[in-house]
Amino acid sequence: EAASQTLRALFAAIEAHEPRNYELLVGCAQLFARLAGRHHKILNITVNMVKKALSIHAASAQSQKVKDSEATLHTELGYQLFLMGNLPQASESFHKAVEKDTSDVRALYDIIKCRIQ
């Protein structure tokens, strides 16, 4: 419980002091999701961090580089949803990643993992 409160405080601090820094949000979300050990409270917060990063990112210019990094964000979101056991949403997120970048092998691999589970 203390860890989830501290992570919520970190999320709030990032939103307050770095409101457009989606890379910082994703970096923190990745770190804590990997350390969470499938702890749902922590993963809920990290999923919200990635969703916030996606919304910030969507406001960026529409260059090919931006689309490729958007695919990476969708892949990360899908991975965290997969950790939570939310396979339908995870698969949807992986499919969005493939739509943005058809060469995203990790997303393709993870779509298969969702179907196998």
Biopython code that builds the backbone (N, CA, C, O; Angstrom):
import numpy as np
from Bio.PDB.StructureBuilder import StructureBuilder

atoms = [
    (1, "GLU", "N", (0.826, -1.197, 0.000)),
    (1, "GLU", "CA", (0.000, 0.000, 0.000)),
    (1, "GLU", "C", (0.867, 1.256, 0.000)),
    (1, "GLU", "O", (0.577, 2.215, -0.715)),
    (2, "ALA", "N", (1.921, 1.249, 0.796)),
    (2, "ALA", "CA", (2.810, 2.409, 0.858)),
    (2, "ALA", "C", (3.479, 2.651, -0.493)),
    (2, "ALA", "O", (3.671, 3.794, -0.909)),
    (3, "ALA", "N", (3.828, 1.562, -1.168)),
    (3, "ALA", "CA", (4.474, 1.704, -2.484)),
    (3, "ALA", "C", (3.531, 2.344, -3.484)),
    (3, "ALA", "O", (3.950, 3.195, -4.269)),
    (4, "SER", "N", (2.261, 1.949, -3.472)),
    (4, "SER", "CA", (1.319, 2.535, -4.429)),
    (4, "SER", "C", (1.065, 4.003, -4.110)),
    (4, "SER", "O", (0.898, 4.805, -5.029)),
    (5, "GLN", "N", (1.032, 4.369, -2.854)),
    (5, "GLN", "CA", (0.859, 5.782, -2.482)),
    (5, "GLN", "C", (2.062, 6.606, -2.928)),
    (5, "GLN", "O", (1.910, 7.719, -3.432)),
    (6, "THR", "N", (3.242, 6.060, -2.743)),
    (6, "THR", "CA", (4.453, 6.772, -3.150)),
    (6, "THR", "C", (4.512, 6.915, -4.670)),
    (6, "THR", "O", (4.915, 7.959, -5.183)),
    (7, "LEU", "N", (4.112, 5.869, -5.384)),
    (7, "LEU", "CA", (4.099, 5.934, -6.845)),
    (7, "LEU", "C", (3.064, 6.941, -7.329)),
    (7, "LEU", "O", (3.315, 7.665, -8.293)),
    (8, "ARG", "N", (1.900, 7.000, -6.675)),
    (8, "ARG", "CA", (0.900, 8.017, -7.027)),
    (8, "ARG", "C", (1.468, 9.415, -6.806)),
    (8, "ARG", "O", (1.234, 10.314, -7.613)),
    (9, "ALA", "N", (2.212, 9.602, -5.722)),
    (9, "ALA", "CA", (2.828, 10.907, -5.442)),
    (9, "ALA", "C", (3.850, 11.261, -6.516)),
    (9, "ALA", "O", (3.937, 12.416, -6.934)),
    (10, "LEU", "N", (4.624, 10.275, -6.963)),
    (10, "LEU", "CA", (5.589, 10.498, -8.043)),
    (10, "LEU", "C", (4.863, 10.897, -9.327)),
    (10, "LEU", "O", (5.275, 11.836, -10.009)),
    (11, "PHE", "N", (3.798, 10.193, -9.653)),
    (11, "PHE", "CA", (3.002, 10.485, -10.842)),
    (11, "PHE", "C", (2.476, 11.918, -10.783)),
    (11, "PHE", "O", (2.547, 12.648, -11.771)),
    (12, "ALA", "N", (1.950, 12.317, -9.628)),
    (12, "ALA", "CA", (1.434, 13.675, -9.455)),
    (12, "ALA", "C", (2.552, 14.713, -9.594)),
    (12, "ALA", "O", (2.351, 15.774, -10.185)),
    (13, "ALA", "N", (3.723, 14.400, -9.049)),
    (13, "ALA", "CA", (4.854, 15.329, -9.144)),
    (13, "ALA", "C", (5.316, 15.490, -10.595)),
    (13, "ALA", "O", (5.633, 16.596, -11.030)),
    (14, "ILE", "N", (5.352, 14.394, -11.330)),
    (14, "ILE", "CA", (5.740, 14.481, -12.739)),
    (14, "ILE", "C", (4.720, 15.310, -13.513)),
    (14, "ILE", "O", (5.093, 16.149, -14.333)),
    (15, "GLU", "N", (3.438, 15.078, -13.255)),
    (15, "GLU", "CA", (2.397, 15.858, -13.931)),
    (15, "GLU", "C", (2.505, 17.342, -13.598)),
    (15, "GLU", "O", (2.257, 18.191, -14.454)),
    (16, "ALA", "N", (2.874, 17.656, -12.360)),
    (16, "ALA", "CA", (2.970, 19.056, -11.936)),
    (16, "ALA", "C", (4.217, 19.748, -12.477)),
    (16, "ALA", "O", (4.152, 20.903, -12.898)),
    (17, "HIS", "N", (5.347, 19.051, -12.467)),
    (17, "HIS", "CA", (6.614, 19.696, -12.801)),
    (17, "HIS", "C", (7.112, 19.412, -14.210)),
    (17, "HIS", "O", (7.897, 20.189, -14.753)),
    (18, "GLU", "N", (6.678, 18.327, -14.802)),
    (18, "GLU", "CA", (7.091, 17.954, -16.162)),
    (18, "GLU", "C", (5.853, 17.522, -16.965)),
    (18, "GLU", "O", (5.783, 16.378, -17.415)),
    (19, "PRO", "N", (4.881, 18.419, -17.148)),
    (19, "PRO", "CA", (3.600, 18.010, -17.728)),
    (19, "PRO", "C", (3.660, 17.530, -19.175)),
    (19, "PRO", "O", (2.726, 16.872, -19.634)),
    (20, "ARG", "N", (4.726, 17.838, -19.902)),
    (20, "ARG", "CA", (4.826, 17.419, -21.308)),
    (20, "ARG", "C", (5.914, 16.378, -21.551)),
    (20, "ARG", "O", (6.214, 16.043, -22.697)),
    (21, "ASN", "N", (6.491, 15.879, -20.495)),
    (21, "ASN", "CA", (7.608, 14.949, -20.619)),
    (21, "ASN", "C", (7.096, 13.505, -20.617)),
    (21, "ASN", "O", (7.153, 12.808, -19.604)),
    (22, "TYR", "N", (6.599, 13.080, -21.768)),
    (22, "TYR", "CA", (6.048, 11.727, -21.854)),
    (22, "TYR", "C", (7.137, 10.668, -21.705)),
    (22, "TYR", "O", (6.862, 9.565, -21.232)),
    (23, "GLU", "N", (8.361, 10.984, -22.099)),
    (23, "GLU", "CA", (9.450, 10.010, -21.970)),
    (23, "GLU", "C", (9.750, 9.704, -20.511)),
    (23, "GLU", "O", (10.038, 8.557, -20.167)),
    (24, "LEU", "N", (9.686, 10.710, -19.653)),
    (24, "LEU", "CA", (9.895, 10.502, -18.220)),
    (24, "LEU", "C", (8.781, 9.628, -17.640)),
    (24, "LEU", "O", (9.042, 8.720, -16.852)),
    (25, "LEU", "N", (7.546, 9.909, -18.034)),
    (25, "LEU", "CA", (6.417, 9.100, -17.565)),
    (25, "LEU", "C", (6.587, 7.634, -17.959)),
    (25, "LEU", "O", (6.408, 6.738, -17.135)),
    (26, "VAL", "N", (6.931, 7.400, -19.217)),
    (26, "VAL", "CA", (7.077, 6.018, -19.690)),
    (26, "VAL", "C", (8.261, 5.343, -19.019)),
    (26, "VAL", "O", (8.176, 4.171, -18.652)),
    (27, "GLY", "N", (9.350, 6.056, -18.854)),
    (27, "GLY", "CA", (10.520, 5.479, -18.191)),
    (27, "GLY", "C", (10.210, 5.041, -16.766)),
    (27, "GLY", "O", (10.606, 3.954, -16.344)),
    (28, "CYS", "N", (9.502, 5.888, -16.027)),
    (28, "CYS", "CA", (9.112, 5.527, -14.656)),
    (28, "CYS", "C", (8.111, 4.380, -14.668)),
    (28, "CYS", "O", (8.206, 3.462, -13.854)),
    (29, "ALA", "N", (7.155, 4.429, -15.588)),
    (29, "ALA", "CA", (6.147, 3.367, -15.665)),
    (29, "ALA", "C", (6.806, 2.027, -15.974)),
    (29, "ALA", "O", (6.454, 1.008, -15.379)),
    (30, "GLN", "N", (7.752, 2.025, -16.893)),
    (30, "GLN", "CA", (8.454, 0.779, -17.226)),
    (30, "GLN", "C", (9.208, 0.240, -16.017)),
    (30, "GLN", "O", (9.118, -0.945, -15.698)),
    (31, "LEU", "N", (9.935, 1.099, -15.360)),
    (31, "LEU", "CA", (10.721, 0.684, -14.206)),
    (31, "LEU", "C", (9.840, 0.042, -13.135)),
    (31, "LEU", "O", (10.121, -1.065, -12.674)),
    (32, "PHE", "N", (8.785, 0.733, -12.746)),
    (32, "PHE", "CA", (7.960, 0.236, -11.650)),
    (32, "PHE", "C", (7.102, -0.952, -12.066)),
    (32, "PHE", "O", (6.792, -1.809, -11.238)),
    (33, "ALA", "N", (6.716, -1.013, -13.333)),
    (33, "ALA", "CA", (5.951, -2.187, -13.794)),
    (33, "ALA", "C", (6.816, -3.433, -13.748)),
    (33, "ALA", "O", (6.336, -4.515, -13.411)),
    (34, "ARG", "N", (8.096, -3.284, -14.087)),
    (34, "ARG", "CA", (8.997, -4.440, -14.050)),
    (34, "ARG", "C", (9.263, -4.892, -12.620)),
    (34, "ARG", "O", (9.480, -6.078, -12.370)),
    (35, "LEU", "N", (9.246, -3.954, -11.692)),
    (35, "LEU", "CA", (9.502, -4.284, -10.280)),
    (35, "LEU", "C", (8.241, -4.700, -9.532)),
    (35, "LEU", "O", (8.333, -5.216, -8.418)),
    (36, "ALA", "N", (7.072, -4.486, -10.117)),
    (36, "ALA", "CA", (5.801, -4.676, -9.408)),
    (36, "ALA", "C", (5.473, -6.127, -9.117)),
    (36, "ALA", "O", (4.722, -6.407, -8.182)),
    (37, "GLY", "N", (6.009, -7.050, -9.883)),
    (37, "GLY", "CA", (5.694, -8.449, -9.655)),
    (37, "GLY", "C", (4.218, -8.761, -9.824)),
    (37, "GLY", "O", (3.654, -9.539, -9.055)),
    (38, "ARG", "N", (3.594, -8.165, -10.816)),
    (38, "ARG", "CA", (2.158, -8.345, -11.123)),
    (38, "ARG", "C", (1.238, -7.852, -10.002)),
    (38, "ARG", "O", (0.111, -8.327, -9.861)),
    (39, "HIS", "N", (1.722, -6.910, -9.220)),
    (39, "HIS", "CA", (0.922, -6.284, -8.160)),
    (39, "HIS", "C", (-0.049, -5.310, -8.826)),
    (39, "HIS", "O", (0.369, -4.312, -9.413)),
    (40, "HIS", "N", (-1.348, -5.606, -8.731)),
    (40, "HIS", "CA", (-2.353, -4.874, -9.513)),
    (40, "HIS", "C", (-2.446, -3.389, -9.170)),
    (40, "HIS", "O", (-2.662, -2.573, -10.066)),
    (41, "LYS", "N", (-2.290, -3.021, -7.917)),
    (41, "LYS", "CA", (-2.371, -1.593, -7.560)),
    (41, "LYS", "C", (-1.250, -0.808, -8.229)),
    (41, "LYS", "O", (-1.475, 0.278, -8.763)),
    (42, "ILE", "N", (-0.054, -1.358, -8.197)),
    (42, "ILE", "CA", (1.082, -0.699, -8.833)),
    (42, "ILE", "C", (0.879, -0.661, -10.349)),
    (42, "ILE", "O", (1.089, 0.374, -10.982)),
    (43, "LEU", "N", (0.475, -1.779, -10.919)),
    (43, "LEU", "CA", (0.283, -1.841, -12.371)),
    (43, "LEU", "C", (-0.831, -0.916, -12.838)),
    (43, "LEU", "O", (-0.736, -0.362, -13.933)),
    (44, "ASN", "N", (-1.872, -0.730, -12.058)),
    (44, "ASN", "CA", (-2.917, 0.230, -12.420)),
    (44, "ASN", "C", (-2.343, 1.633, -12.559)),
    (44, "ASN", "O", (-2.694, 2.376, -13.476)),
    (45, "ILE", "N", (-1.463, 1.979, -11.641)),
    (45, "ILE", "CA", (-0.847, 3.309, -11.689)),
    (45, "ILE", "C", (0.080, 3.427, -12.896)),
    (45, "ILE", "O", (0.063, 4.437, -13.600)),
    (46, "THR", "N", (0.896, 2.387, -13.137)),
    (46, "THR", "CA", (1.824, 2.468, -14.269)),
    (46, "THR", "C", (1.080, 2.470, -15.605)),
    (46, "THR", "O", (1.515, 3.121, -16.555)),
    (47, "VAL", "N", (-0.035, 1.745, -15.682)),
    (47, "VAL", "CA", (-0.856, 1.783, -16.904)),
    (47, "VAL", "C", (-1.392, 3.188, -17.123)),
    (47, "VAL", "O", (-1.388, 3.688, -18.248)),
    (48, "ASN", "N", (-1.854, 3.827, -16.056)),
    (48, "ASN", "CA", (-2.335, 5.207, -16.178)),
    (48, "ASN", "C", (-1.214, 6.156, -16.600)),
    (48, "ASN", "O", (-1.455, 7.116, -17.331)),
    (49, "MET", "N", (0.002, 5.891, -16.142)),
    (49, "MET", "CA", (1.143, 6.715, -16.553)),
    (49, "MET", "C", (1.395, 6.578, -18.053)),
    (49, "MET", "O", (1.644, 7.569, -18.740)),
    (50, "VAL", "N", (1.331, 5.354, -18.555)),
    (50, "VAL", "CA", (1.552, 5.136, -19.990)),
    (50, "VAL", "C", (0.410, 5.750, -20.799)),
    (50, "VAL", "O", (0.650, 6.333, -21.856)),
    (51, "LYS", "N", (-0.815, 5.627, -20.322)),
    (51, "LYS", "CA", (-1.948, 6.247, -21.024)),
    (51, "LYS", "C", (-1.794, 7.764, -21.069)),
    (51, "LYS", "O", (-2.086, 8.391, -22.088)),
    (52, "LYS", "N", (-1.339, 8.349, -19.978)),
    (52, "LYS", "CA", (-1.093, 9.797, -19.939)),
    (52, "LYS", "C", (0.017, 10.157, -20.924)),
    (52, "LYS", "O", (-0.078, 11.164, -21.626)),
    (53, "ALA", "N", (1.065, 9.341, -20.980)),
    (53, "ALA", "CA", (2.158, 9.583, -21.925)),
    (53, "ALA", "C", (1.644, 9.521, -23.360)),
    (53, "ALA", "O", (2.049, 10.325, -24.200)),
    (54, "LEU", "N", (0.756, 8.573, -23.642)),
    (54, "LEU", "CA", (0.172, 8.476, -24.983)),
    (54, "LEU", "C", (-0.634, 9.722, -25.333)),
    (54, "LEU", "O", (-0.571, 10.206, -26.463)),
    (55, "SER", "N", (-1.384, 10.240, -24.376)),
    (55, "SER", "CA", (-2.178, 11.434, -24.657)),
    (55, "SER", "C", (-1.288, 12.656, -24.869)),
    (55, "SER", "O", (-1.597, 13.506, -25.705)),
    (56, "ILE", "N", (-0.193, 12.753, -24.126)),
    (56, "ILE", "CA", (0.764, 13.853, -24.325)),
    (56, "ILE", "C", (1.424, 13.694, -25.686)),
    (56, "ILE", "O", (1.579, 14.662, -26.431)),
    (57, "HIS", "N", (1.805, 12.481, -25.997)),
    (57, "HIS", "CA", (2.493, 12.181, -27.252)),
    (57, "HIS", "C", (1.607, 12.470, -28.456)),
    (57, "HIS", "O", (2.089, 12.935, -29.489)),
    (58, "ALA", "N", (0.317, 12.197, -28.323)),
    (58, "ALA", "CA", (-0.622, 12.403, -29.431)),
    (58, "ALA", "C", (-0.695, 13.866, -29.841)),
    (58, "ALA", "O", (-1.030, 14.177, -30.984)),
    (59, "ALA", "N", (-0.383, 14.764, -28.916)),
    (59, "ALA", "CA", (-0.407, 16.189, -29.219)),
    (59, "ALA", "C", (0.830, 16.635, -30.002)),
    (59, "ALA", "O", (0.898, 17.782, -30.445)),
    (60, "SER", "N", (1.804, 15.743, -30.175)),
    (60, "SER", "CA", (3.040, 16.061, -30.892)),
    (60, "SER", "C", (2.803, 16.102, -32.395)),
    (60, "SER", "O", (1.723, 15.753, -32.872)),
    (61, "ALA", "N", (3.803, 16.525, -33.127)),
    (61, "ALA", "CA", (3.729, 16.565, -34.596)),
    (61, "ALA", "C", (3.564, 15.163, -35.159)),
    (61, "ALA", "O", (3.929, 14.188, -34.502)),
    (62, "GLN", "N", (3.029, 15.051, -36.346)),
    (62, "GLN", "CA", (2.714, 13.756, -36.956)),
    (62, "GLN", "C", (3.798, 13.276, -37.924)),
    (62, "GLN", "O", (3.481, 12.889, -39.049)),
    (63, "SER", "N", (5.042, 13.292, -37.522)),
    (63, "SER", "CA", (6.118, 12.786, -38.374)),
    (63, "SER", "C", (6.209, 11.269, -38.250)),
    (63, "SER", "O", (5.579, 10.685, -37.367)),
    (64, "GLN", "N", (6.982, 10.622, -39.121)),
    (64, "GLN", "CA", (7.132, 9.163, -39.057)),
    (64, "GLN", "C", (7.806, 8.742, -37.757)),
    (64, "GLN", "O", (7.454, 7.715, -37.177)),
    (65, "LYS", "N", (8.781, 9.539, -37.298)),
    (65, "LYS", "CA", (9.452, 9.220, -36.039)),
    (65, "LYS", "C", (8.458, 9.222, -34.879)),
    (65, "LYS", "O", (8.536, 8.382, -33.983)),
    (66, "VAL", "N", (7.529, 10.168, -34.904)),
    (66, "VAL", "CA", (6.514, 10.248, -33.858)),
    (66, "VAL", "C", (5.618, 9.016, -33.911)),
    (66, "VAL", "O", (5.269, 8.467, -32.866)),
    (67, "LYS", "N", (5.239, 8.573, -35.108)),
    (67, "LYS", "CA", (4.394, 7.384, -35.243)),
    (67, "LYS", "C", (5.120, 6.142, -34.741)),
    (67, "LYS", "O", (4.510, 5.288, -34.097)),
    (68, "ASP", "N", (6.419, 6.033, -35.030)),
    (68, "ASP", "CA", (7.196, 4.893, -34.544)),
    (68, "ASP", "C", (7.255, 4.875, -33.023)),
    (68, "ASP", "O", (7.110, 3.818, -32.409)),
    (69, "SER", "N", (7.469, 6.040, -32.408)),
    (69, "SER", "CA", (7.531, 6.068, -30.943)),
    (69, "SER", "C", (6.149, 5.850, -30.335)),
    (69, "SER", "O", (6.038, 5.336, -29.222)),
    (70, "GLU", "N", (5.090, 6.239, -31.060)),
    (70, "GLU", "CA", (3.734, 5.945, -30.582)),
    (70, "GLU", "C", (3.498, 4.437, -30.568)),
    (70, "GLU", "O", (2.828, 3.916, -29.676)),
    (71, "ALA", "N", (4.043, 3.749, -31.547)),
    (71, "ALA", "CA", (3.945, 2.287, -31.578)),
    (71, "ALA", "C", (4.632, 1.688, -30.356)),
    (71, "ALA", "O", (4.122, 0.740, -29.760)),
    (72, "THR", "N", (5.773, 2.228, -29.983)),
    (72, "THR", "CA", (6.491, 1.755, -28.801)),
    (72, "THR", "C", (5.661, 1.970, -27.538)),
    (72, "THR", "O", (5.642, 1.115, -26.653)),
    (73, "LEU", "N", (4.976, 3.109, -27.453)),
    (73, "LEU", "CA", (4.125, 3.383, -26.291)),
    (73, "LEU", "C", (2.954, 2.411, -26.226)),
    (73, "LEU", "O", (2.608, 1.930, -25.148)),
    (74, "HIS", "N", (2.341, 2.119, -27.372)),
    (74, "HIS", "CA", (1.239, 1.155, -27.388)),
    (74, "HIS", "C", (1.736, -0.242, -27.007)),
    (74, "HIS", "O", (1.037, -0.989, -26.323)),
    (75, "THR", "N", (2.931, -0.585, -27.449)),
    (75, "THR", "CA", (3.500, -1.886, -27.085)),
    (75, "THR", "C", (3.731, -1.960, -25.581)),
    (75, "THR", "O", (3.442, -2.983, -24.962)),
    (76, "GLU", "N", (4.244, -0.899, -24.993)),
    (76, "GLU", "CA", (4.462, -0.871, -23.543)),
    (76, "GLU", "C", (3.137, -0.970, -22.796)),
    (76, "GLU", "O", (3.027, -1.711, -21.819)),
    (77, "LEU", "N", (2.143, -0.236, -23.245)),
    (77, "LEU", "CA", (0.831, -0.308, -22.610)),
    (77, "LEU", "C", (0.287, -1.733, -22.690)),
    (77, "LEU", "O", (-0.230, -2.263, -21.706)),
    (78, "GLY", "N", (0.405, -2.340, -23.846)),
    (78, "GLY", "CA", (-0.052, -3.717, -24.009)),
    (78, "GLY", "C", (0.675, -4.666, -23.082)),
    (78, "GLY", "O", (0.063, -5.562, -22.500)),
    (79, "TYR", "N", (1.972, -4.478, -22.940)),
    (79, "TYR", "CA", (2.756, -5.353, -22.064)),
    (79, "TYR", "C", (2.275, -5.240, -20.618)),
    (79, "TYR", "O", (2.135, -6.249, -19.928)),
    (80, "GLN", "N", (2.024, -4.023, -20.165)),
    (80, "GLN", "CA", (1.582, -3.841, -18.789)),
    (80, "GLN", "C", (0.175, -4.394, -18.580)),
    (80, "GLN", "O", (-0.123, -4.962, -17.528)),
    (81, "LEU", "N", (-0.682, -4.231, -19.572)),
    (81, "LEU", "CA", (-2.017, -4.830, -19.487)),
    (81, "LEU", "C", (-1.926, -6.355, -19.464)),
    (81, "LEU", "O", (-2.700, -7.025, -18.780)),
    (82, "PHE", "N", (-0.971, -6.892, -20.219)),
    (82, "PHE", "CA", (-0.726, -8.335, -20.219)),
    (82, "PHE", "C", (-0.309, -8.803, -18.823)),
    (82, "PHE", "O", (-0.777, -9.837, -18.348)),
    (83, "LEU", "N", (0.571, -8.042, -18.169)),
    (83, "LEU", "CA", (1.006, -8.386, -16.814)),
    (83, "LEU", "C", (-0.172, -8.420, -15.841)),
    (83, "LEU", "O", (-0.186, -9.204, -14.892)),
    (84, "MET", "N", (-1.159, -7.557, -16.091)),
    (84, "MET", "CA", (-2.342, -7.506, -15.236)),
    (84, "MET", "C", (-3.328, -8.636, -15.542)),
    (84, "MET", "O", (-4.276, -8.867, -14.792)),
    (85, "GLY", "N", (-3.089, -9.334, -16.654)),
    (85, "GLY", "CA", (-3.997, -10.395, -17.045)),
    (85, "GLY", "C", (-5.156, -9.922, -17.897)),
    (85, "GLY", "O", (-6.093, -10.680, -18.149)),
    (86, "ASN", "N", (-5.102, -8.679, -18.343)),
    (86, "ASN", "CA", (-6.156, -8.104, -19.173)),
    (86, "ASN", "C", (-5.810, -8.353, -20.646)),
    (86, "ASN", "O", (-5.391, -7.442, -21.360)),
    (87, "LEU", "N", (-5.990, -9.586, -21.079)),
    (87, "LEU", "CA", (-5.546, -9.994, -22.418)),
    (87, "LEU", "C", (-6.283, -9.310, -23.560)),
    (87, "LEU", "O", (-5.639, -8.956, -24.548)),
    (88, "PRO", "N", (-7.602, -9.102, -23.484)),
    (88, "PRO", "CA", (-8.264, -8.429, -24.608)),
    (88, "PRO", "C", (-7.746, -7.007, -24.852)),
    (88, "PRO", "O", (-7.493, -6.623, -25.994)),
    (89, "GLN", "N", (-7.591, -6.231, -23.780)),
    (89, "GLN", "CA", (-7.072, -4.871, -23.944)),
    (89, "GLN", "C", (-5.602, -4.880, -24.346)),
    (89, "GLN", "O", (-5.160, -4.037, -25.125)),
    (90, "ALA", "N", (-4.857, -5.824, -23.818)),
    (90, "ALA", "CA", (-3.444, -5.938, -24.190)),
    (90, "ALA", "C", (-3.324, -6.219, -25.681)),
    (90, "ALA", "O", (-2.532, -5.583, -26.377)),
    (91, "SER", "N", (-4.105, -7.166, -26.165)),
    (91, "SER", "CA", (-4.076, -7.506, -27.585)),
    (91, "SER", "C", (-4.466, -6.308, -28.446)),
    (91, "SER", "O", (-3.857, -6.058, -29.487)),
    (92, "GLU", "N", (-5.481, -5.571, -28.008)),
    (92, "GLU", "CA", (-5.905, -4.366, -28.736)),
    (92, "GLU", "C", (-4.768, -3.348, -28.811)),
    (92, "GLU", "O", (-4.547, -2.734, -29.855)),
    (93, "SER", "N", (-4.060, -3.175, -27.717)),
    (93, "SER", "CA", (-2.946, -2.227, -27.690)),
    (93, "SER", "C", (-1.804, -2.686, -28.601)),
    (93, "SER", "O", (-1.185, -1.870, -29.283)),
    (94, "PHE", "N", (-1.527, -3.988, -28.611)),
    (94, "PHE", "CA", (-0.491, -4.511, -29.502)),
    (94, "PHE", "C", (-0.891, -4.317, -30.969)),
    (94, "PHE", "O", (-0.049, -3.995, -31.807)),
    (95, "HIS", "N", (-2.172, -4.514, -31.271)),
    (95, "HIS", "CA", (-2.636, -4.295, -32.644)),
    (95, "HIS", "C", (-2.491, -2.823, -33.046)),
    (95, "HIS", "O", (-2.137, -2.531, -34.188)),
    (96, "LYS", "N", (-2.760, -1.893, -32.121)),
    (96, "LYS", "CA", (-2.561, -0.466, -32.409)),
    (96, "LYS", "C", (-1.094, -0.182, -32.689)),
    (96, "LYS", "O", (-0.768, 0.627, -33.558)),
    (97, "ALA", "N", (-0.209, -0.846, -31.954)),
    (97, "ALA", "CA", (1.227, -0.665, -32.178)),
    (97, "ALA", "C", (1.612, -1.121, -33.577)),
    (97, "ALA", "O", (2.392, -0.452, -34.256)),
    (98, "VAL", "N", (1.073, -2.252, -34.011)),
    (98, "VAL", "CA", (1.384, -2.777, -35.339)),
    (98, "VAL", "C", (0.818, -1.859, -36.425)),
    (98, "VAL", "O", (1.433, -1.705, -37.480)),
    (99, "GLU", "N", (-0.346, -1.247, -36.179)),
    (99, "GLU", "CA", (-0.906, -0.288, -37.129)),
    (99, "GLU", "C", (0.027, 0.899, -37.323)),
    (99, "GLU", "O", (0.170, 1.408, -38.434)),
    (100, "LYS", "N", (0.661, 1.339, -36.241)),
    (100, "LYS", "CA", (1.570, 2.495, -36.301)),
    (100, "LYS", "C", (2.920, 2.129, -36.908)),
    (100, "LYS", "O", (3.524, 2.931, -37.620)),
    (101, "ASP", "N", (3.388, 0.922, -36.625)),
    (101, "ASP", "CA", (4.699, 0.475, -37.110)),
    (101, "ASP", "C", (4.622, -1.020, -37.409)),
    (101, "ASP", "O", (4.685, -1.850, -36.502)),
    (102, "THR", "N", (4.487, -1.344, -38.673)),
    (102, "THR", "CA", (4.316, -2.748, -39.065)),
    (102, "THR", "C", (5.558, -3.590, -38.820)),
    (102, "THR", "O", (5.489, -4.818, -38.874)),
    (103, "SER", "N", (6.686, -2.956, -38.555)),
    (103, "SER", "CA", (7.910, -3.711, -38.302)),
    (103, "SER", "C", (8.164, -3.937, -36.810)),
    (103, "SER", "O", (9.231, -4.423, -36.433)),
    (104, "ASP", "N", (7.198, -3.590, -35.959)),
    (104, "ASP", "CA", (7.360, -3.754, -34.514)),
    (104, "ASP", "C", (7.221, -5.233, -34.153)),
    (104, "ASP", "O", (6.122, -5.724, -33.896)),
    (105, "VAL", "N", (8.347, -5.923, -34.141)),
    (105, "VAL", "CA", (8.369, -7.364, -33.906)),
    (105, "VAL", "C", (7.892, -7.699, -32.504)),
    (105, "VAL", "O", (7.218, -8.709, -32.304)),
    (106, "ARG", "N", (8.230, -6.872, -31.540)),
    (106, "ARG", "CA", (7.811, -7.151, -30.156)),
    (106, "ARG", "C", (6.289, -7.175, -30.058)),
    (106, "ARG", "O", (5.724, -8.045, -29.397)),
    (107, "ALA", "N", (5.623, -6.223, -30.714)),
    (107, "ALA", "CA", (4.164, -6.185, -30.669)),
    (107, "ALA", "C", (3.567, -7.420, -31.351)),
    (107, "ALA", "O", (2.594, -7.994, -30.862)),
    (108, "LEU", "N", (4.146, -7.817, -32.465)),
    (108, "LEU", "CA", (3.667, -9.012, -33.163)),
    (108, "LEU", "C", (3.837, -10.258, -32.291)),
    (108, "LEU", "O", (2.938, -11.095, -32.208)),
    (109, "TYR", "N", (4.974, -10.366, -31.658)),
    (109, "TYR", "CA", (5.247, -11.483, -30.754)),
    (109, "TYR", "C", (4.243, -11.497, -29.593)),
    (109, "TYR", "O", (3.739, -12.551, -29.203)),
    (110, "ASP", "N", (3.965, -10.308, -29.054)),
    (110, "ASP", "CA", (3.056, -10.224, -27.912)),
    (110, "ASP", "C", (1.603, -10.503, -28.297)),
    (110, "ASP", "O", (0.831, -10.986, -27.468)),
    (111, "ILE", "N", (1.222, -10.211, -29.531)),
    (111, "ILE", "CA", (-0.112, -10.589, -30.008)),
    (111, "ILE", "C", (-0.249, -12.111, -29.959)),
    (111, "ILE", "O", (-1.275, -12.646, -29.538)),
    (112, "ILE", "N", (0.794, -12.783, -30.393)),
    (112, "ILE", "CA", (0.789, -14.251, -30.361)),
    (112, "ILE", "C", (0.694, -14.756, -28.925)),
    (112, "ILE", "O", (-0.055, -15.692, -28.643)),
    (113, "LYS", "N", (1.460, -14.134, -28.006)),
    (113, "LYS", "CA", (1.401, -14.525, -26.598)),
    (113, "LYS", "C", (-0.011, -14.377, -26.040)),
    (113, "LYS", "O", (-0.469, -15.230, -25.279)),
    (114, "CYS", "N", (-0.702, -13.304, -26.414)),
    (114, "CYS", "CA", (-2.073, -13.114, -25.946)),
    (114, "CYS", "C", (-2.984, -14.215, -26.452)),
    (114, "CYS", "O", (-3.855, -14.686, -25.720)),
    (115, "ARG", "N", (-2.798, -14.622, -27.675)),
    (115, "ARG", "CA", (-3.649, -15.666, -28.246)),
    (115, "ARG", "C", (-3.371, -17.030, -27.615)),
    (115, "ARG", "O", (-4.281, -17.849, -27.486)),
    (116, "ILE", "N", (-2.135, -17.277, -27.227)),
    (116, "ILE", "CA", (-1.769, -18.549, -26.623)),
    (116, "ILE", "C", (-2.319, -18.655, -25.200)),
    (116, "ILE", "O", (-2.736, -19.730, -24.769)),
    (117, "GLN", "N", (-2.317, -17.547, -24.483)),
    (117, "GLN", "CA", (-2.749, -17.558, -23.073)),
    (117, "GLN", "C", (-4.163, -17.953, -22.939)),
    (117, "GLN", "O", (-4.684, -18.013, -21.825)),
]
sb = StructureBuilder()
sb.init_structure("model")
sb.init_model(0)
sb.init_chain("A")
sb.init_seg("    ")
for serial, (resi, resn, name, xyz) in enumerate(atoms, 1):
    if name == "N":
        sb.init_residue(resn, " ", resi, " ")
    sb.init_atom(name, np.array(xyz, "f"), 0.0, 1.0, " ", f" {name:<3s}", serial, name[0])
structure = sb.get_structure()
